Amino acid sequence: MDHFATPARFHATREATAAAPPAPSLLPPAPATELQQLEHTLRRQLPPPDGALQACVIIPAKDEAAALPATLAALAAQTTLDGQRLPVGMIEVIVLANNCRDRTAAAVRQAARRHPSLVVHVAELALPPAHAHVGRARRLLLDEAARRLETTIGATGVLLSTDADTLAASTWVAANLREIERGAEAVGGRILTQTSAAVEPCPVRRIQVYDAAYRVLLRQLEDRLDPCTADRWPCHHQHYGASLALTVRAYRRVGGMPAVPYLEDEALWQLLCAQDLPVRHSLHAQVYTSARRCGRVEVGLSWQLREWEHLSAQQGELHVPCPHELARVWRARRRLRAWHQQGARAVGPELARLAQALEVTPAQLLQQARATAAFGTLWQWVEATRGAVLPVPLSGALRDLRRYLREGVKGAV
């Protein structure tokens, strides 16, 4: 098996690497009775949880009969960090076969019989057209998993999300749990791609690897300029549905997974950050996901690979946010955080300098800072208000990043 790094993912921010569709707005909520019926239908297909349940793995699946057996086999092989089998009943897996035209549910049941030590449940739903998307499916699963954990271990229970075409490393569950034991409320795992005889080699590997190198170096630079206590280097940049973990407590605090048709994982992460919850990008929680270019969602890894394939065919070069500009912004963010933690009391020249660096007006910044308790919420307002970071060719950005990390950035500390 050949592994290489996945892209940063087109998450509708000014650090997007390709011309992604705009981030979806929250859809109008489905009628309460309709949602309640979906939740009830899902719940009645599941047996009560084992009293020893501590963590629940959820997998939305649409027409994934071919991929799921390997995914479930990897979960059945989970061990502790020192290689011991996890206690039976400690974790369970819930697969939601939604709007399937193949034998997805049957494949799950067959896999459950093949791996009796793993608690596996499958439910089948036909989501109505307006809600037949991964955001709704993942939301239904996480809501139900949270409810089940609240009846066993409580608010410290752990929700783990992965995808039907993804293989978890043998210590994936244990690595996520360790990060949470160390204080994280949410964990983005490292997502690598897999190739095999069944999947043709990806023609955009060079772009993919260069983009991954840019993201890793950028994350290292960010740690030097504005370190986050909960997410210190070494770390990475990914927090997507293929490897995402969070406590029930954190899930309830942010109101659950936004039920958007795509980028639902990015939307959830933004909610966590807005509440200043400690989040961690763990190198130890690893999964290997499919490199297929015909995916099940409107915007996903397969979409990004197709975009890169088109760019490669045109012999174009990927453009990314300018590291020099990002370094300037991160230095300003560090100053802003300190100012906000001190109650946003200093005005005058310091406020003016901060506002200028962040490309907002002093009056706007002062008003937002004094009205916002969580720094994460304030920073998201700044990002939405200021101008976009200038895009530059990837090759030049990599050269700049390597130089910055080798020689230092003027004014970095």
GUMAR-528380 format. One record per residue (C-alpha): z, y, x. Coordinates in steps of 0.05 Angstrom, whole numbers, plus 5000, padded with zeros to 4 digits. Example, Ala and Ser with C-alpha at 12.3 -4.5 7.8 and 13.67 -1.06 7.14 Angstrom:
<sites>
{c3: 5156	c2: 4910	c1: 5246}
{c3: 5143	c2: 4979	c1: 5273}
</sites>
This chain:
<sites>
{c3: 5000	c2: 5000	c1: 5000}
{c3: 4982	c2: 5069	c1: 5026}
{c3: 5029	c2: 5127	c1: 5011}
{c3: 5016	c2: 5201	c1: 5017}
{c3: 5049	c2: 5263	c1: 4988}
{c3: 5034	c2: 5290	c1: 4919}
{c3: 5017	c2: 5362	c1: 4906}
{c3: 5066	c2: 5415	c1: 4885}
{c3: 5039	c2: 5414	c1: 4814}
{c3: 5006	c2: 5473	c1: 4780}
{c3: 5070	c2: 5493	c1: 4744}
{c3: 5046	c2: 5558	c1: 4714}
{c3: 5083	c2: 5602	c1: 4763}
{c3: 5053	c2: 5651	c1: 4813}
{c3: 5058	c2: 5595	c1: 4864}
{c3: 5005	c2: 5553	c1: 4828}
{c3: 4955	c2: 5520	c1: 4874}
{c3: 4896	c2: 5515	c1: 4826}
{c3: 4870	c2: 5547	c1: 4763}
{c3: 4918	c2: 5512	c1: 4717}
{c3: 4919	c2: 5526	c1: 4643}
{c3: 4973	c2: 5576	c1: 4623}
{c3: 5041	c2: 5547	c1: 4610}
{c3: 5048	c2: 5525	c1: 4538}
{c3: 5093	c2: 5565	c1: 4492}
{c3: 5144	c2: 5527	c1: 4454}
{c3: 5111	c2: 5497	c1: 4393}
{c3: 5136	c2: 5514	c1: 4324}
{c3: 5191	c2: 5464	c1: 4310}
{c3: 5173	c2: 5405	c1: 4267}
{c3: 5206	c2: 5404	c1: 4199}
{c3: 5277	c2: 5380	c1: 4205}
{c3: 5264	c2: 5321	c1: 4159}
{c3: 5204	c2: 5299	c1: 4200}
{c3: 5242	c2: 5302	c1: 4266}
{c3: 5302	c2: 5268	c1: 4235}
{c3: 5258	c2: 5212	c1: 4211}
{c3: 5228	c2: 5203	c1: 4280}
{c3: 5297	c2: 5202	c1: 4311}
{c3: 5322	c2: 5153	c1: 4259}
{c3: 5262	c2: 5107	c1: 4269}
{c3: 5273	c2: 5107	c1: 4344}
{c3: 5348	c2: 5095	c1: 4337}
{c3: 5344	c2: 5037	c1: 4289}
{c3: 5298	c2: 4999	c1: 4336}
{c3: 5351	c2: 4999	c1: 4390}
{c3: 5414	c2: 4956	c1: 4394}
{c3: 5481	c2: 4990	c1: 4409}
{c3: 5492	c2: 5006	c1: 4482}
{c3: 5532	c2: 4962	c1: 4528}
{c3: 5602	c2: 4989	c1: 4539}
{c3: 5590	c2: 4990	c1: 4614}
{c3: 5530	c2: 5036	c1: 4608}
{c3: 5531	c2: 5094	c1: 4658}
{c3: 5458	c2: 5113	c1: 4666}
{c3: 5397	c2: 5109	c1: 4622}
{c3: 5325	c2: 5107	c1: 4647}
{c3: 5273	c2: 5133	c1: 4597}
{c3: 5198	c2: 5120	c1: 4600}
{c3: 5147	c2: 5151	c1: 4552}
{c3: 5087	c2: 5105	c1: 4547}
{c3: 5019	c2: 5111	c1: 4514}
{c3: 4971	c2: 5053	c1: 4525}
{c3: 5007	c2: 5030	c1: 4588}
{c3: 5007	c2: 4954	c1: 4579}
{c3: 4974	c2: 4945	c1: 4647}
{c3: 5021	c2: 4990	c1: 4687}
{c3: 5089	c2: 4977	c1: 4656}
{c3: 5103	c2: 4906	c1: 4682}
{c3: 5104	c2: 4932	c1: 4754}
{c3: 5145	c2: 4993	c1: 4734}
{c3: 5198	c2: 4950	c1: 4701}
{c3: 5198	c2: 4900	c1: 4758}
{c3: 5216	c2: 4957	c1: 4806}
{c3: 5273	c2: 4978	c1: 4760}
{c3: 5297	c2: 4906	c1: 4756}
{c3: 5302	c2: 4905	c1: 4832}
{c3: 5348	c2: 4966	c1: 4837}
{c3: 5406	c2: 4959	c1: 4886}
{c3: 5464	c2: 5000	c1: 4913}
{c3: 5453	c2: 5041	c1: 4976}
{c3: 5478	c2: 4982	c1: 5017}
{c3: 5431	c2: 4932	c1: 4984}
{c3: 5476	c2: 4900	c1: 4932}
{c3: 5451	c2: 4888	c1: 4861}
{c3: 5474	c2: 4939	c1: 4810}
{c3: 5525	c2: 4913	c1: 4760}
{c3: 5494	c2: 4884	c1: 4698}
{c3: 5498	c2: 4933	c1: 4640}
{c3: 5508	c2: 4994	c1: 4685}
{c3: 5438	c2: 5019	c1: 4670}
{c3: 5389	c2: 5008	c1: 4614}
{c3: 5316	c2: 5025	c1: 4606}
{c3: 5286	c2: 5052	c1: 4542}
{c3: 5210	c2: 5053	c1: 4534}
{c3: 5179	c2: 5092	c1: 4477}
{c3: 5110	c2: 5063	c1: 4461}
{c3: 5080	c2: 5122	c1: 4423}
{c3: 5013	c2: 5122	c1: 4388}
{c3: 4990	c2: 5061	c1: 4427}
{c3: 4925	c2: 5023	c1: 4416}
{c3: 4940	c2: 4968	c1: 4465}
{c3: 4997	c2: 4917	c1: 4475}
{c3: 5046	c2: 4965	c1: 4509}
{c3: 5106	c2: 4943	c1: 4468}
{c3: 5090	c2: 4869	c1: 4477}
{c3: 5083	c2: 4880	c1: 4552}
{c3: 5152	c2: 4911	c1: 4554}
{c3: 5183	c2: 4853	c1: 4515}
{c3: 5150	c2: 4803	c1: 4561}
{c3: 5176	c2: 4840	c1: 4622}
{c3: 5246	c2: 4841	c1: 4592}
{c3: 5244	c2: 4765	c1: 4586}
{c3: 5220	c2: 4760	c1: 4658}
{c3: 5278	c2: 4803	c1: 4683}
{c3: 5340	c2: 4783	c1: 4643}
{c3: 5387	c2: 4820	c1: 4689}
{c3: 5356	c2: 4887	c1: 4668}
{c3: 5373	c2: 4915	c1: 4600}
{c3: 5306	c2: 4937	c1: 4571}
{c3: 5292	c2: 4964	c1: 4502}
{c3: 5226	c2: 4985	c1: 4471}
{c3: 5214	c2: 5026	c1: 4409}
{c3: 5147	c2: 5040	c1: 4375}
{c3: 5130	c2: 5106	c1: 4342}
{c3: 5068	c2: 5138	c1: 4313}
{c3: 5080	c2: 5212	c1: 4327}
{c3: 5045	c2: 5260	c1: 4279}
{c3: 4984	c2: 5295	c1: 4309}
{c3: 5018	c2: 5361	c1: 4323}
{c3: 5073	c2: 5325	c1: 4362}
{c3: 5035	c2: 5268	c1: 4394}
{c3: 5046	c2: 5290	c1: 4466}
{c3: 5090	c2: 5273	c1: 4525}
{c3: 5137	c2: 5332	c1: 4514}
{c3: 5159	c2: 5307	c1: 4446}
{c3: 5162	c2: 5234	c1: 4468}
{c3: 5205	c2: 5251	c1: 4528}
{c3: 5249	c2: 5296	c1: 4486}
{c3: 5261	c2: 5241	c1: 4434}
{c3: 5279	c2: 5192	c1: 4490}
{c3: 5326	c2: 5239	c1: 4527}
{c3: 5361	c2: 5259	c1: 4462}
{c3: 5373	c2: 5187	c1: 4444}
{c3: 5394	c2: 5168	c1: 4514}
{c3: 5444	c2: 5225	c1: 4516}
{c3: 5472	c2: 5204	c1: 4450}
{c3: 5481	c2: 5132	c1: 4474}
{c3: 5515	c2: 5154	c1: 4539}
{c3: 5562	c2: 5198	c1: 4500}
{c3: 5588	c2: 5136	c1: 4464}
{c3: 5602	c2: 5101	c1: 4531}
{c3: 5616	c2: 5141	c1: 4594}
{c3: 5610	c2: 5210	c1: 4562}
{c3: 5585	c2: 5276	c1: 4590}
{c3: 5582	c2: 5250	c1: 4661}
{c3: 5530	c2: 5198	c1: 4641}
{c3: 5464	c2: 5204	c1: 4677}
{c3: 5395	c2: 5211	c1: 4646}
{c3: 5338	c2: 5187	c1: 4690}
{c3: 5265	c2: 5199	c1: 4674}
{c3: 5205	c2: 5164	c1: 4703}
{c3: 5133	c2: 5148	c1: 4682}
{c3: 5099	c2: 5084	c1: 4661}
{c3: 5052	c2: 5083	c1: 4721}
{c3: 5108	c2: 5095	c1: 4772}
{c3: 5146	c2: 5048	c1: 4818}
{c3: 5217	c2: 5067	c1: 4836}
{c3: 5242	c2: 5052	c1: 4906}
{c3: 5297	c2: 4999	c1: 4905}
{c3: 5353	c2: 5051	c1: 4915}
{c3: 5324	c2: 5103	c1: 4867}
{c3: 5379	c2: 5098	c1: 4815}
{c3: 5434	c2: 5095	c1: 4868}
{c3: 5406	c2: 5154	c1: 4907}
{c3: 5404	c2: 5197	c1: 4844}
{c3: 5475	c2: 5177	c1: 4826}
{c3: 5500	c2: 5194	c1: 4896}
{c3: 5469	c2: 5264	c1: 4892}
{c3: 5504	c2: 5275	c1: 4826}
{c3: 5570	c2: 5249	c1: 4853}
{c3: 5563	c2: 5301	c1: 4909}
{c3: 5560	c2: 5357	c1: 4858}
{c3: 5488	c2: 5363	c1: 4833}
{c3: 5478	c2: 5368	c1: 4758}
{c3: 5403	c2: 5353	c1: 4764}
{c3: 5361	c2: 5318	c1: 4817}
{c3: 5286	c2: 5322	c1: 4829}
{c3: 5264	c2: 5260	c1: 4867}
{c3: 5209	c2: 5255	c1: 4919}
{c3: 5145	c2: 5232	c1: 4887}
{c3: 5093	c2: 5197	c1: 4930}
{c3: 5027	c2: 5169	c1: 4908}
{c3: 5003	c2: 5098	c1: 4914}
{c3: 4935	c2: 5068	c1: 4923}
{c3: 4915	c2: 4995	c1: 4914}
{c3: 4853	c2: 4953	c1: 4904}
{c3: 4856	c2: 4971	c1: 4830}
{c3: 4853	c2: 5045	c1: 4844}
{c3: 4794	c2: 5074	c1: 4882}
{c3: 4813	c2: 5116	c1: 4943}
{c3: 4826	c2: 5188	c1: 4927}
{c3: 4769	c2: 5231	c1: 4955}
{c3: 4814	c2: 5292	c1: 4961}
{c3: 4867	c2: 5262	c1: 5006}
{c3: 4857	c2: 5315	c1: 5060}
{c3: 4870	c2: 5372	c1: 5011}
{c3: 4929	c2: 5335	c1: 4982}
{c3: 4962	c2: 5323	c1: 5049}
{c3: 4951	c2: 5395	c1: 5072}
{c3: 4979	c2: 5422	c1: 5007}
{c3: 5040	c2: 5376	c1: 5015}
{c3: 5050	c2: 5401	c1: 5086}
{c3: 5047	c2: 5473	c1: 5062}
{c3: 5099	c2: 5459	c1: 5007}
{c3: 5147	c2: 5424	c1: 5055}
{c3: 5142	c2: 5479	c1: 5108}
{c3: 5149	c2: 5532	c1: 5055}
{c3: 5212	c2: 5499	c1: 5029}
{c3: 5241	c2: 5497	c1: 5100}
{c3: 5226	c2: 5572	c1: 5109}
{c3: 5258	c2: 5588	c1: 5042}
{c3: 5321	c2: 5551	c1: 5064}
{c3: 5324	c2: 5594	c1: 5127}
{c3: 5314	c2: 5660	c1: 5090}
{c3: 5355	c2: 5648	c1: 5027}
{c3: 5393	c2: 5582	c1: 5031}
{c3: 5418	c2: 5550	c1: 4967}
{c3: 5485	c2: 5515	c1: 4976}
{c3: 5468	c2: 5457	c1: 4930}
{c3: 5398	c2: 5447	c1: 4957}
{c3: 5399	c2: 5455	c1: 5032}
{c3: 5344	c2: 5432	c1: 5079}
{c3: 5322	c2: 5377	c1: 5087}
{c3: 5295	c2: 5375	c1: 5017}
{c3: 5228	c2: 5381	c1: 4981}
{c3: 5194	c2: 5418	c1: 4924}
{c3: 5185	c2: 5368	c1: 4867}
{c3: 5224	c2: 5362	c1: 4801}
{c3: 5177	c2: 5325	c1: 4754}
{c3: 5182	c2: 5273	c1: 4700}
{c3: 5164	c2: 5215	c1: 4746}
{c3: 5231	c2: 5224	c1: 4782}
{c3: 5281	c2: 5269	c1: 4747}
{c3: 5356	c2: 5258	c1: 4736}
{c3: 5409	c2: 5300	c1: 4704}
{c3: 5477	c2: 5293	c1: 4673}
{c3: 5487	c2: 5291	c1: 4598}
{c3: 5531	c2: 5352	c1: 4607}
{c3: 5474	c2: 5392	c1: 4638}
{c3: 5424	c2: 5367	c1: 4587}
{c3: 5468	c2: 5391	c1: 4529}
{c3: 5483	c2: 5457	c1: 4562}
{c3: 5410	c2: 5477	c1: 4565}
{c3: 5393	c2: 5452	c1: 4496}
{c3: 5352	c2: 5392	c1: 4516}
{c3: 5281	c2: 5382	c1: 4539}
{c3: 5231	c2: 5434	c1: 4512}
{c3: 5183	c2: 5397	c1: 4467}
{c3: 5119	c2: 5427	c1: 4496}
{c3: 5054	c2: 5387	c1: 4502}
{c3: 5054	c2: 5388	c1: 4578}
{c3: 5095	c2: 5414	c1: 4637}
{c3: 5157	c2: 5396	c1: 4597}
{c3: 5193	c2: 5375	c1: 4661}
{c3: 5179	c2: 5442	c1: 4694}
{c3: 5204	c2: 5477	c1: 4631}
{c3: 5269	c2: 5437	c1: 4633}
{c3: 5280	c2: 5452	c1: 4706}
{c3: 5271	c2: 5527	c1: 4693}
{c3: 5325	c2: 5522	c1: 4639}
{c3: 5372	c2: 5488	c1: 4689}
{c3: 5360	c2: 5541	c1: 4742}
{c3: 5369	c2: 5598	c1: 4691}
{c3: 5440	c2: 5572	c1: 4679}
{c3: 5456	c2: 5570	c1: 4754}
{c3: 5468	c2: 5495	c1: 4750}
{c3: 5470	c2: 5461	c1: 4818}
{c3: 5403	c2: 5426	c1: 4826}
{c3: 5380	c2: 5383	c1: 4885}
{c3: 5312	c2: 5362	c1: 4911}
{c3: 5331	c2: 5295	c1: 4942}
{c3: 5290	c2: 5261	c1: 4996}
{c3: 5328	c2: 5197	c1: 4983}
{c3: 5309	c2: 5187	c1: 4909}
{c3: 5237	c2: 5164	c1: 4917}
{c3: 5183	c2: 5138	c1: 4871}
{c3: 5110	c2: 5119	c1: 4880}
{c3: 5063	c2: 5141	c1: 4825}
{c3: 4991	c2: 5124	c1: 4808}
{c3: 4935	c2: 5165	c1: 4839}
{c3: 4890	c2: 5153	c1: 4779}
{c3: 4847	c2: 5212	c1: 4758}
{c3: 4843	c2: 5192	c1: 4685}
{c3: 4913	c2: 5208	c1: 4660}
{c3: 4949	c2: 5206	c1: 4593}
{c3: 4969	c2: 5279	c1: 4589}
{c3: 4929	c2: 5343	c1: 4584}
{c3: 4958	c2: 5371	c1: 4649}
{c3: 4987	c2: 5324	c1: 4701}
{c3: 4975	c2: 5295	c1: 4770}
{c3: 4908	c2: 5266	c1: 4747}
{c3: 4886	c2: 5336	c1: 4725}
{c3: 4906	c2: 5365	c1: 4793}
{c3: 4867	c2: 5311	c1: 4830}
{c3: 4805	c2: 5325	c1: 4788}
{c3: 4812	c2: 5399	c1: 4803}
{c3: 4816	c2: 5385	c1: 4877}
{c3: 4757	c2: 5336	c1: 4873}
{c3: 4715	c2: 5392	c1: 4842}
{c3: 4738	c2: 5441	c1: 4896}
{c3: 4721	c2: 5390	c1: 4950}
{c3: 4651	c2: 5379	c1: 4921}
{c3: 4639	c2: 5454	c1: 4925}
{c3: 4665	c2: 5454	c1: 4997}
{c3: 4716	c2: 5506	c1: 4978}
{c3: 4784	c2: 5518	c1: 5009}
{c3: 4849	c2: 5516	c1: 4970}
{c3: 4885	c2: 5584	c1: 4964}
{c3: 4960	c2: 5587	c1: 4962}
{c3: 5013	c2: 5642	c1: 4958}
{c3: 5018	c2: 5682	c1: 5022}
{c3: 5078	c2: 5659	c1: 5064}
{c3: 5089	c2: 5729	c1: 5091}
{c3: 5096	c2: 5757	c1: 5020}
{c3: 5141	c2: 5700	c1: 4999}
{c3: 5185	c2: 5712	c1: 5059}
{c3: 5192	c2: 5784	c1: 5039}
{c3: 5210	c2: 5765	c1: 4967}
{c3: 5261	c2: 5713	c1: 4990}
{c3: 5296	c2: 5763	c1: 5035}
{c3: 5299	c2: 5810	c1: 4976}
{c3: 5326	c2: 5754	c1: 4931}
{c3: 5383	c2: 5741	c1: 4980}
{c3: 5402	c2: 5814	c1: 4978}
{c3: 5396	c2: 5816	c1: 4902}
{c3: 5441	c2: 5755	c1: 4895}
{c3: 5495	c2: 5787	c1: 4937}
{c3: 5490	c2: 5852	c1: 4898}
{c3: 5493	c2: 5815	c1: 4831}
{c3: 5553	c2: 5774	c1: 4853}
{c3: 5589	c2: 5839	c1: 4869}
{c3: 5579	c2: 5861	c1: 4797}
{c3: 5516	c2: 5902	c1: 4809}
{c3: 5561	c2: 5961	c1: 4825}
{c3: 5521	c2: 5993	c1: 4882}
{c3: 5468	c2: 6040	c1: 4856}
{c3: 5435	c2: 6097	c1: 4893}
{c3: 5395	c2: 6079	c1: 4956}
{c3: 5413	c2: 6005	c1: 4955}
{c3: 5389	c2: 5996	c1: 4884}
{c3: 5326	c2: 6036	c1: 4899}
{c3: 5310	c2: 5992	c1: 4960}
{c3: 5322	c2: 5928	c1: 4920}
{c3: 5278	c2: 5952	c1: 4863}
{c3: 5222	c2: 5971	c1: 4910}
{c3: 5224	c2: 5904	c1: 4946}
{c3: 5222	c2: 5868	c1: 4880}
{c3: 5168	c2: 5912	c1: 4849}
{c3: 5210	c2: 5933	c1: 4789}
{c3: 5240	c2: 6000	c1: 4770}
{c3: 5313	c2: 6015	c1: 4789}
{c3: 5330	c2: 6029	c1: 4716}
{c3: 5301	c2: 5962	c1: 4693}
{c3: 5336	c2: 5924	c1: 4749}
{c3: 5404	c2: 5956	c1: 4736}
{c3: 5399	c2: 5943	c1: 4661}
{c3: 5379	c2: 5870	c1: 4669}
{c3: 5431	c2: 5857	c1: 4724}
{c3: 5489	c2: 5884	c1: 4684}
{c3: 5468	c2: 5847	c1: 4621}
{c3: 5457	c2: 5780	c1: 4655}
{c3: 5515	c2: 5735	c1: 4676}
{c3: 5473	c2: 5681	c1: 4709}
{c3: 5435	c2: 5700	c1: 4771}
{c3: 5382	c2: 5648	c1: 4754}
{c3: 5365	c2: 5685	c1: 4690}
{c3: 5360	c2: 5751	c1: 4727}
{c3: 5314	c2: 5721	c1: 4779}
{c3: 5269	c2: 5691	c1: 4727}
{c3: 5263	c2: 5760	c1: 4696}
{c3: 5245	c2: 5789	c1: 4764}
{c3: 5191	c2: 5736	c1: 4774}
{c3: 5162	c2: 5749	c1: 4705}
{c3: 5162	c2: 5825	c1: 4716}
{c3: 5138	c2: 5835	c1: 4788}
{c3: 5067	c2: 5828	c1: 4812}
{c3: 5036	c2: 5762	c1: 4833}
{c3: 5040	c2: 5739	c1: 4905}
{c3: 4974	c2: 5749	c1: 4942}
{c3: 4936	c2: 5683	c1: 4950}
{c3: 4909	c2: 5666	c1: 5019}
{c3: 4869	c2: 5607	c1: 5048}
{c3: 4912	c2: 5545	c1: 5059}
{c3: 4892	c2: 5538	c1: 5132}
{c3: 4917	c2: 5607	c1: 5149}
{c3: 4980	c2: 5597	c1: 5109}
{c3: 4997	c2: 5534	c1: 5148}
{c3: 4987	c2: 5570	c1: 5214}
{c3: 5033	c2: 5627	c1: 5192}
{c3: 5086	c2: 5579	c1: 5168}
{c3: 5087	c2: 5540	c1: 5232}
{c3: 5092	c2: 5604	c1: 5272}
{c3: 5148	c2: 5631	c1: 5228}
{c3: 5188	c2: 5567	c1: 5235}
{c3: 5177	c2: 5565	c1: 5310}
{c3: 5188	c2: 5638	c1: 5326}
{c3: 5227	c2: 5664	c1: 5267}
{c3: 5210	c2: 5716	c1: 5215}
{c3: 5229	c2: 5788	c1: 5231}
{c3: 5287	c2: 5808	c1: 5187}
{c3: 5300	c2: 5738	c1: 5163}
{c3: 5375	c2: 5743	c1: 5169}
</sites>
